[in-house]
Amino acid sequence: MNEFSFVTGVTREVREGLILWDEKAREYVNTYYQGVEENARDTRFYRGVIKSRTITNSLPEIEEEKIRSVFDNQNVLASIAVIQDTSIFVEEELVDCIEIESIVNSPWNLIQYPVPEKRKGAATAIVEGIIKENGGAGLSRILKLFAVPQEKIFYSNLGFVETNGSGEMILSESGAAMLLNDLEQKRNSDTFD
């Protein structure tokens, strides 16, 4: 299981990581898509490139405390998310929680081709980091996000449940606890393998 470090805010390393993402995305477009970005349309890679550019271009307007990221064991930016405080109804009671507005992995973790930089688990690590951060601060560990259809299975596997068919997905307190427990068990079993 790959290990990642969780970072809050916009650091120099985050900015440099996003620049590297853009450079690598252009390299992959040239190598795998004949130098034409549109040739990658309808792929996870393409969607990720668009999302990472949107985050990069929006950084000056985004409040720094809304950015979360993870770095791999080579200290390279692996995933970034924009979050915000929100509230949802749970059993007819309004509960504060965190909404993941946007989450995206590095281009090498999204491209369908084998590349040496690939490190699985970055998106899971950022969700784990957000859960732990909120739990450690005594806040709700409930998470909300809107998933595109192609990503719903991934989030379902983490424990998110779709609420109304719109793509809104919720990770409950118990779902968050189960995810943390599962990840801890995987780490412990990797230690003994």
C-alpha positions as CSV (number, residue, x, y, z in Angstrom):
1,M,0.0,0.0,0.0
2,N,1.4,3.4,-1.0
3,E,1.9,6.0,1.7
4,F,1.0,9.6,1.3
5,S,1.4,12.7,3.5
6,F,-1.6,15.0,4.0
7,V,-1.2,18.8,3.6
8,T,-3.6,21.6,4.4
9,G,-3.5,24.9,2.5
10,V,-1.6,26.1,-0.5
11,T,2.2,25.6,0.0
12,R,5.0,26.3,-2.5
13,E,5.2,22.5,-3.0
14,V,1.5,22.5,-4.0
15,R,2.0,25.2,-6.5
16,E,5.1,23.5,-7.9
17,G,3.2,20.2,-8.0
18,L,0.4,21.8,-10.1
19,I,3.0,23.2,-12.6
20,L,4.5,19.7,-12.8
21,W,1.1,18.2,-13.5
22,D,0.5,20.6,-16.4
23,E,3.9,19.8,-17.9
24,K,3.4,16.0,-17.5
25,A,-0.2,16.3,-19.0
26,R,1.3,18.1,-22.1
27,E,4.0,15.4,-22.3
28,Y,1.3,12.6,-22.1
29,V,-0.8,14.4,-24.7
30,N,2.1,14.5,-27.1
31,T,3.1,10.9,-26.4
32,Y,-0.2,9.1,-26.3
33,Y,-2.7,11.4,-28.0
34,Q,-0.8,12.7,-31.1
35,G,-0.3,16.1,-29.5
36,V,-4.0,16.8,-29.6
37,E,-5.7,17.1,-26.2
38,E,-9.1,16.6,-27.7
39,N,-8.0,13.1,-28.7
40,A,-8.1,12.3,-25.0
41,R,-11.8,13.4,-24.6
42,D,-14.0,11.0,-22.6
43,T,-11.1,9.7,-20.5
44,R,-10.3,10.0,-16.8
45,F,-7.1,11.6,-17.9
46,Y,-8.8,14.4,-19.9
47,R,-11.4,15.1,-17.1
48,G,-8.5,15.3,-14.6
49,V,-6.5,17.7,-16.8
50,I,-9.5,20.0,-17.1
51,K,-10.2,19.8,-13.3
52,S,-6.5,20.4,-12.3
53,R,-6.4,23.5,-14.7
54,T,-9.6,24.8,-13.2
55,I,-8.1,24.5,-9.6
56,T,-4.8,26.0,-10.7
57,N,-6.5,29.0,-12.4
58,S,-8.9,29.4,-9.4
59,L,-6.1,29.3,-6.7
60,P,-5.9,33.1,-6.3
61,E,-9.7,33.2,-5.5
62,I,-9.9,30.1,-3.3
63,E,-9.5,30.6,0.4
64,E,-6.2,28.8,1.3
65,E,-7.8,26.8,4.2
66,K,-10.1,25.1,1.6
67,I,-7.3,23.3,-0.1
68,R,-6.2,19.8,0.9
69,S,-3.6,17.7,-0.9
70,V,-1.5,14.6,-0.5
71,F,2.1,13.9,-1.5
72,D,3.6,10.6,-2.4
73,N,6.7,9.1,-0.8
74,Q,8.8,10.9,-3.4
75,N,7.3,14.2,-2.1
76,V,5.4,14.7,-5.4
77,L,1.9,16.1,-5.4
78,A,-0.4,13.1,-6.0
79,S,-3.9,14.5,-5.4
80,I,-5.6,17.8,-4.5
81,A,-9.1,18.7,-3.3
82,V,-11.1,21.8,-2.7
83,I,-13.5,21.5,0.3
84,Q,-16.1,23.7,2.0
85,D,-18.2,23.6,5.1
86,T,-21.8,22.6,4.5
87,S,-24.8,21.1,6.2
88,I,-27.0,18.1,5.3
89,F,-30.1,16.5,6.8
90,V,-29.4,13.2,8.6
91,E,-32.6,11.6,10.0
92,E,-34.4,15.0,9.9
93,E,-31.7,16.8,11.7
94,L,-29.4,19.4,10.1
95,V,-25.8,18.2,10.5
96,D,-22.6,20.1,9.7
97,C,-20.2,18.3,7.4
98,I,-17.5,18.8,4.7
99,E,-18.3,18.9,1.0
100,I,-15.5,18.0,-1.4
101,E,-16.2,20.4,-4.2
102,S,-13.5,19.1,-6.4
103,I,-10.9,16.3,-6.2
104,V,-8.4,15.3,-8.8
105,N,-5.4,13.1,-9.0
106,S,-2.1,13.7,-10.8
107,P,-2.1,13.0,-14.6
108,W,0.1,9.9,-14.1
109,N,-2.5,8.5,-11.7
110,L,-5.3,9.0,-14.3
111,I,-3.8,8.1,-17.6
112,Q,-4.7,4.6,-18.8
113,Y,-1.2,3.8,-20.0
114,P,1.5,2.4,-17.7
115,V,3.9,5.2,-16.6
116,P,6.6,4.9,-13.9
117,E,5.3,7.8,-11.8
118,K,1.9,6.0,-11.1
119,R,1.1,5.6,-7.4
120,K,-2.2,4.1,-6.6
121,G,-4.3,5.2,-3.6
122,A,-3.9,9.0,-3.8
123,A,-7.7,9.9,-4.0
124,T,-8.4,7.4,-1.1
125,A,-5.6,9.0,0.9
126,I,-7.0,12.5,0.5
127,V,-10.5,11.3,1.6
128,E,-8.8,9.6,4.6
129,G,-6.9,12.7,5.5
130,I,-10.0,14.9,5.4
131,I,-11.9,12.4,7.6
132,K,-9.0,12.2,10.1
133,E,-8.6,16.0,10.2
134,N,-12.2,16.6,11.0
135,G,-12.4,13.8,13.5
136,G,-9.3,15.1,15.2
137,A,-10.8,18.6,15.5
138,G,-14.0,17.1,17.1
139,L,-16.0,17.8,14.0
140,S,-18.3,15.6,12.0
141,R,-16.6,13.0,9.7
142,I,-19.5,13.0,7.3
143,L,-18.4,13.9,3.8
144,K,-20.5,15.0,0.8
145,L,-19.6,15.2,-2.9
146,F,-21.1,15.2,-6.4
147,A,-19.6,12.4,-8.4
148,V,-19.6,12.2,-12.2
149,P,-21.1,8.9,-13.4
150,Q,-17.7,7.5,-14.3
151,E,-16.5,7.9,-10.7
152,K,-19.5,6.7,-8.7
153,I,-18.2,3.1,-8.4
154,F,-14.9,4.4,-7.0
155,Y,-16.7,6.4,-4.3
156,S,-19.2,3.6,-3.6
157,N,-16.3,1.3,-2.9
158,L,-15.0,3.9,-0.3
159,G,-18.4,3.8,1.4
160,F,-20.2,6.8,-0.1
161,V,-23.9,6.3,-0.8
162,E,-25.7,8.1,-3.6
163,T,-28.7,10.0,-2.2
164,N,-31.0,10.9,-5.0
165,G,-29.7,10.0,-8.4
166,S,-28.2,13.5,-9.0
167,G,-24.7,12.3,-8.3
168,E,-24.8,13.6,-4.7
169,M,-23.0,11.1,-2.5
170,I,-22.6,11.0,1.3
171,L,-20.1,9.2,3.4
172,S,-21.8,8.8,6.8
173,E,-20.1,8.7,10.2
174,S,-20.3,5.0,10.3
175,G,-19.0,4.8,6.6
176,A,-16.1,7.0,7.5
177,A,-15.2,4.8,10.5
178,M,-15.4,1.7,8.4
179,L,-13.2,3.2,5.7
180,L,-10.6,4.2,8.3
181,N,-10.7,0.8,9.9
182,D,-10.3,-0.9,6.5
183,L,-7.3,1.2,5.5
184,E,-5.7,0.5,8.9
185,Q,-6.2,-3.2,8.4
186,K,-4.6,-3.0,5.0
187,R,-1.6,-1.2,6.3
188,N,-1.2,-3.7,9.1
189,S,-1.5,-6.7,6.7
190,D,1.1,-5.0,4.3
191,T,3.5,-4.8,7.2
192,F,3.4,-8.5,7.7
193,D,3.4,-9.5,4.0
